[in-house]
Amino acid sequence: MYMPKSREELIDRGYCCGCVCTNCPYTPKYITGNTAVDNQQEVKDLTNDKHQKTKL
């Protein structure tokens, strides 16, 4: 069974593989060799974490 790699694992690789990964952090997505990380997703993730913590 295939387990999707986390956003952090994909960033650690350093480039887009072009395999249409679910958590692709690169922009534009799915372009083989692309190294530009989508920082807007990181901001969304941090905002969601902050909201979840305040709900507890």
OpenMM code with the backbone's topology and positions (N, CA, C; nanometers):
from openmm import Vec3, app, unit

residues = "MET TYR MET PRO LYS SER ARG GLU GLU LEU ILE ASP ARG GLY TYR CYS CYS GLY CYS VAL CYS THR ASN CYS PRO TYR THR PRO LYS TYR ILE THR GLY ASN THR ALA VAL ASP ASN GLN GLN GLU VAL LYS ASP LEU THR ASN ASP LYS HIS GLN LYS THR LYS LEU".split()
positions = [
    Vec3(0.0846, -0.1189, 0.0000),
    Vec3(0.0000, 0.0000, 0.0000),
    Vec3(0.0889, 0.1249, 0.0000),
    Vec3(0.0532, 0.2208, -0.0813),
    Vec3(0.1292, 0.3456, -0.0932),
    Vec3(0.0899, 0.4416, 0.0184),
    Vec3(0.1889, 0.4950, 0.0878),
    Vec3(0.1661, 0.5966, 0.1910),
    Vec3(0.2166, 0.7302, 0.1376),
    Vec3(0.1294, 0.8308, 0.1308),
    Vec3(0.1736, 0.9603, 0.0804),
    Vec3(0.2823, 1.0203, 0.1696),
    Vec3(0.3779, 1.0853, 0.1087),
    Vec3(0.4834, 1.1524, 0.1840),
    Vec3(0.4286, 1.2833, 0.2405),
    Vec3(0.4812, 1.3214, 0.3552),
    Vec3(0.4380, 1.4472, 0.4167),
    Vec3(0.4976, 1.5649, 0.3398),
    Vec3(0.4420, 1.6810, 0.3610),
    Vec3(0.4919, 1.8028, 0.2989),
    Vec3(0.6391, 1.8226, 0.3345),
    Vec3(0.6734, 1.7964, 0.4601),
    Vec3(0.8105, 1.8136, 0.5066),
    Vec3(0.9063, 1.7181, 0.4352),
    Vec3(0.8642, 1.5935, 0.4157),
    Vec3(0.9479, 1.4967, 0.3442),
    Vec3(0.9719, 1.5407, 0.2000),
    Vec3(0.8681, 1.5936, 0.1374),
    Vec3(0.8806, 1.6381, -0.0015),
    Vec3(0.9722, 1.7603, -0.0120),
    Vec3(0.9636, 1.8505, 0.0844),
    Vec3(1.0522, 1.9677, 0.0853),
    Vec3(1.1958, 1.9226, 0.1089),
    Vec3(1.2157, 1.8255, 0.1989),
    Vec3(1.3504, 1.7739, 0.2264),
    Vec3(1.4150, 1.7155, 0.1009),
    Vec3(1.3336, 1.6582, 0.0102),
    Vec3(1.3879, 1.6044, -0.1143),
    Vec3(1.4496, 1.7165, -0.1959),
    Vec3(1.3857, 1.8348, -0.1930),
    Vec3(1.4439, 1.9522, -0.2576),
    Vec3(1.3923, 1.9859, -0.3952),
    Vec3(1.3094, 1.9007, -0.4536),
    Vec3(1.2562, 1.9283, -0.5870),
    Vec3(1.1288, 1.8451, -0.6087),
    Vec3(1.0493, 1.8871, -0.7052),
    Vec3(0.9264, 1.8147, -0.7402),
    Vec3(0.9604, 1.6959, -0.8299),
    Vec3(0.9017, 1.5811, -0.7980),
    Vec3(0.9262, 1.4600, -0.8779),
    Vec3(0.8293, 1.4509, -0.9962),
    Vec3(0.7215, 1.5298, -0.9942),
    Vec3(0.6250, 1.5282, -1.1033),
    Vec3(0.5260, 1.4137, -1.0977),
    Vec3(0.5186, 1.3439, -0.9827),
    Vec3(0.4308, 1.2266, -0.9701),
    Vec3(0.2928, 1.2588, -0.9131),
    Vec3(0.2538, 1.3861, -0.9107),
    Vec3(0.1226, 1.4310, -0.8632),
    Vec3(0.1000, 1.3893, -0.7169),
    Vec3(0.1985, 1.4151, -0.6318),
    Vec3(0.1879, 1.3829, -0.4889),
    Vec3(0.0751, 1.4642, -0.4255),
    Vec3(0.0008, 1.4000, -0.3366),
    Vec3(-0.1111, 1.4639, -0.2678),
    Vec3(-0.0673, 1.5882, -0.1911),
    Vec3(0.0477, 1.5817, -0.1266),
    Vec3(0.0954, 1.6920, -0.0427),
    Vec3(0.2031, 1.7755, -0.1104),
    Vec3(0.2008, 1.7821, -0.2412),
    Vec3(0.3035, 1.8552, -0.3159),
    Vec3(0.3140, 2.0000, -0.2662),
    Vec3(0.4339, 2.0401, -0.2160),
    Vec3(0.4499, 2.1749, -0.1622),
    Vec3(0.5012, 2.2756, -0.2645),
    Vec3(0.5228, 2.2306, -0.3871),
    Vec3(0.5855, 2.3168, -0.4867),
    Vec3(0.4816, 2.3922, -0.5693),
    Vec3(0.5241, 2.5072, -0.6211),
    Vec3(0.4341, 2.5871, -0.7028),
    Vec3(0.5081, 2.6313, -0.8290),
    Vec3(0.4527, 2.6122, -0.9483),
    Vec3(0.3293, 2.5382, -0.9742),
    Vec3(0.3479, 2.3894, -0.9437),
    Vec3(0.2397, 2.3244, -0.9092),
    Vec3(0.2433, 2.1838, -0.8695),
    Vec3(0.2746, 2.0914, -0.9876),
    Vec3(0.3376, 1.9793, -0.9526),
    Vec3(0.3578, 1.8655, -1.0436),
    Vec3(0.4472, 1.8931, -1.1637),
    Vec3(0.5382, 1.9895, -1.1515),
    Vec3(0.6331, 2.0192, -1.2590),
    Vec3(0.7677, 1.9576, -1.2191),
    Vec3(0.8086, 1.8527, -1.2879),
    Vec3(0.9313, 1.7812, -1.2555),
    Vec3(1.0513, 1.8755, -1.2466),
    Vec3(1.1240, 1.8666, -1.1344),
    Vec3(1.2428, 1.9482, -1.1142),
    Vec3(1.2171, 2.0830, -1.0499),
    Vec3(1.0912, 2.1220, -1.0341),
    Vec3(1.0571, 2.2502, -0.9744),
    Vec3(1.1087, 2.2564, -0.8309),
    Vec3(1.1649, 2.3701, -0.7880),
    Vec3(1.2178, 2.3850, -0.6525),
    Vec3(1.1514, 2.4981, -0.5742),
    Vec3(1.0551, 2.5685, -0.6343),
    Vec3(0.9872, 2.6799, -0.5674),
    Vec3(0.8801, 2.6258, -0.4737),
    Vec3(0.8969, 2.6517, -0.3432),
    Vec3(0.8024, 2.6025, -0.2427),
    Vec3(0.6883, 2.7019, -0.2263),
    Vec3(0.5660, 2.6499, -0.2152),
    Vec3(0.4462, 2.7309, -0.1940),
    Vec3(0.4377, 2.7674, -0.0462),
    Vec3(0.4845, 2.8866, -0.0100),
    Vec3(0.4842, 2.9298, 0.1297),
    Vec3(0.3445, 2.9660, 0.1787),
    Vec3(0.2507, 2.9921, 0.0895),
    Vec3(0.1145, 3.0223, 0.1306),
    Vec3(0.0519, 2.9032, 0.2017),
    Vec3(0.0839, 2.7816, 0.1577),
    Vec3(0.0312, 2.6621, 0.2231),
    Vec3(0.0832, 2.6542, 0.3656),
    Vec3(0.2080, 2.6910, 0.3861),
    Vec3(0.2674, 2.6894, 0.5200),
    Vec3(0.1942, 2.7873, 0.6111),
    Vec3(0.1597, 2.9040, 0.5596),
    Vec3(0.0854, 3.0030, 0.6374),
    Vec3(-0.0515, 2.9476, 0.6738),
    Vec3(-0.1200, 2.8822, 0.5790),
    Vec3(-0.2505, 2.8217, 0.6064),
    Vec3(-0.2392, 2.7164, 0.7155),
    Vec3(-0.1359, 2.6323, 0.7069),
    Vec3(-0.1162, 2.5273, 0.8063),
    Vec3(-0.0953, 2.5864, 0.9444),
    Vec3(-0.0165, 2.6912, 0.9554),
    Vec3(0.0083, 2.7551, 1.0845),
    Vec3(-0.1190, 2.8171, 1.1394),
    Vec3(-0.1987, 2.8785, 1.0533),
    Vec3(-0.3246, 2.9388, 1.0952),
    Vec3(-0.4205, 2.8317, 1.1455),
    Vec3(-0.4298, 2.7208, 1.0743),
    Vec3(-0.5174, 2.6112, 1.1167),
    Vec3(-0.4731, 2.5548, 1.2508),
    Vec3(-0.3434, 2.5395, 1.2722),
    Vec3(-0.2909, 2.4901, 1.3992),
    Vec3(-0.3297, 2.5839, 1.5127),
    Vec3(-0.3208, 2.7130, 1.4887),
    Vec3(-0.3527, 2.8124, 1.5916),
    Vec3(-0.5005, 2.8026, 1.6284),
    Vec3(-0.5882, 2.7873, 1.5278),
    Vec3(-0.7318, 2.7754, 1.5529),
    Vec3(-0.7646, 2.6471, 1.6286),
    Vec3(-0.7000, 2.5384, 1.5951),
    Vec3(-0.7250, 2.4108, 1.6620),
    Vec3(-0.6841, 2.4188, 1.8086),
    Vec3(-0.5737, 2.4843, 1.8383),
    Vec3(-0.5261, 2.4949, 1.9754),
    Vec3(-0.6209, 2.5791, 2.0598),
    Vec3(-0.6802, 2.6838, 2.0000),
    Vec3(-0.7708, 2.7699, 2.0771),
    Vec3(-0.9039, 2.7000, 2.1035),
    Vec3(-0.9394, 2.6002, 2.0222),
    Vec3(-1.0641, 2.5260, 2.0423),
    Vec3(-1.0526, 2.4283, 2.1576),
    Vec3(-0.9309, 2.3854, 2.1891),
    Vec3(-0.9109, 2.2886, 2.2980),
    Vec3(-0.9351, 2.3541, 2.4257),
] * unit.nanometer
topology = app.Topology()
chain = topology.addChain("A")
for resn in residues:
    res = topology.addResidue(resn, chain)
    for name in ("N", "CA", "C"):
        topology.addAtom(name, app.Element.getBySymbol(name[0]), res)
